[in-house]
Amino acid sequence: MAVMNVSEYDVILDAREDRCPMPLLKAKMALSKMTSGNCLCVTTEDVGSLKDIPHYINIVGHTLLKQEENEGVFTFVVQKK
């Protein structure tokens, strides 16, 4: 598993135990409480998140800085607009 440098993220959301639509809903809630320019790191094992999270980020105008998969764990790093 990849090691994350937590200092590069303002909020870390571990949604690995959650299933659709919870990872996306929790990401939305976290982003709504964040300041513009802050970074959110979301980890999930829900395959639906591969489509849902980037789609939502694109629609609302946030920036998807990183998306990766490692041993069934999907990681998204999002910068709030």
C-alpha positions as CSV (number, residue, x, y, z in Angstrom):
1,M,0.0,0.0,0.0
2,A,1.2,3.5,-0.8
3,V,2.4,5.7,2.0
4,M,0.6,9.1,2.2
5,N,2.3,12.2,3.4
6,V,-0.5,13.5,5.5
7,S,0.9,17.0,5.7
8,E,0.1,17.5,2.0
9,Y,-3.7,17.2,2.7
10,D,-6.0,19.4,4.6
11,V,-8.6,16.7,5.1
12,I,-8.3,12.9,4.8
13,L,-11.4,10.9,4.3
14,D,-11.2,7.1,4.7
15,A,-14.3,5.7,3.0
16,R,-12.9,2.2,2.5
17,E,-15.7,0.6,4.4
18,D,-18.5,2.5,2.6
19,R,-20.4,1.6,-0.4
20,C,-22.1,3.7,-3.1
21,P,-23.3,6.4,-2.7
22,M,-21.6,7.1,0.7
23,P,-18.0,7.8,-0.5
24,L,-19.3,10.5,-2.8
25,L,-21.7,11.9,-0.3
26,K,-19.0,12.0,2.4
27,A,-16.6,13.7,-0.1
28,K,-19.3,16.3,-0.9
29,M,-19.8,17.0,2.8
30,A,-16.1,17.3,3.5
31,L,-15.6,19.7,0.6
32,S,-18.5,21.9,1.7
33,K,-16.7,22.5,5.0
34,M,-13.3,23.3,3.4
35,T,-11.8,26.5,2.3
36,S,-11.0,27.3,-1.3
37,G,-7.6,25.9,-2.3
38,N,-7.6,23.2,0.4
39,C,-6.9,19.6,-0.6
40,L,-9.0,16.5,0.3
41,C,-7.7,13.0,0.1
42,V,-10.4,10.3,-0.3
43,T,-9.7,6.6,-0.1
44,T,-12.4,4.0,-1.0
45,E,-12.8,0.5,-2.1
46,D,-16.1,1.2,-3.9
47,V,-15.7,0.7,-7.7
48,G,-18.5,3.1,-8.3
49,S,-16.4,5.9,-7.0
50,L,-14.2,5.6,-10.1
51,K,-17.0,7.2,-12.0
52,D,-18.9,9.1,-9.4
53,I,-16.1,11.2,-7.8
54,P,-14.4,12.4,-10.9
55,H,-17.8,13.2,-12.5
56,Y,-18.9,15.2,-9.5
57,I,-15.6,17.1,-9.3
58,N,-15.8,18.0,-13.0
59,I,-19.4,19.3,-12.7
60,V,-18.8,21.5,-9.7
61,G,-15.4,22.8,-10.8
62,H,-13.0,21.5,-8.2
63,T,-9.7,20.1,-9.4
64,L,-8.9,16.4,-9.4
65,L,-5.1,16.4,-8.6
66,K,-4.6,12.7,-8.5
67,Q,-6.5,9.5,-9.0
68,E,-4.9,6.1,-8.4
69,E,-5.6,2.5,-7.6
70,N,-3.5,0.2,-5.5
71,E,-4.6,-3.3,-4.6
72,G,-8.3,-2.5,-4.8
73,V,-8.0,0.8,-2.9
74,F,-8.9,3.9,-4.9
75,T,-7.4,7.3,-3.9
76,F,-8.6,10.7,-5.1
77,V,-6.9,14.0,-4.2
78,V,-9.2,17.0,-4.8
79,Q,-8.4,20.6,-4.5
80,K,-11.5,22.7,-3.7
81,K,-12.2,25.6,-6.1
